[in-house]
Amino acid sequence: MQQSFIVLGNGLTDLYEFQALIDYNHERIAKLVFFHTPKSKQQRSSVAIIMQPTPNRKFQAIYIMLDAMNYPYPDGNKKYTMIQSFATPYDIEMVGIDVHAPNDYPELDLYFNYLKSVLRLQRWIPPLE
């Protein structure tokens, strides 16, 4: 099964696209994941929607907003709260994990491979077949 990241921007308009993805696809969403980078200089967080695999198990989409918000702990922030409010009405499971920052990797594809391995280790996406 191919598991691919689909990158959205990190601006306000992209946040509303993220909301639309949740509103129109909530039945297909497996999990919402916050990737936090508290040890990086910028202390940013990314957020991803992990979709259920397609019925034939050939593809699984992961929509992600890279460095979409400031690290939300301990004070929280508006974007973090908004994203949580998008998922809560649909009882979508939300989890968070501390990871390396995207700029720690020379290429975005390498970073996405790293994130996929983190997701597999947590059993939040299926293993390679």
HELIX and SHEET records of a PDB file:
HELIX    1   1 LEU A   12  ASN A   25  1                                  14    
HELIX    2   2 HIS A   26  ARG A   28  5                                   3    
HELIX    3   3 LYS A   78  ALA A   87  1                                  10    
HELIX    4   4 THR A   88  TYR A   90  5                                   3    
HELIX    5   5 PRO A  102  ASP A  104  5                                   3    
HELIX    6   6 LEU A  108  LEU A  121  1                                  14    
SHEET    1   A 5 GLN A   2  LEU A   8  0                                        
SHEET    2   A 5 PHE A  59  ASN A  70  1                                        
SHEET    3   A 5 ARG A  44  MET A  51 -1                                        
SHEET    4   A 5 ILE A  29  HIS A  36 -1                                        
SHEET    5   A 5 MET A  94  ASP A  98  1                                        
END                                                                             
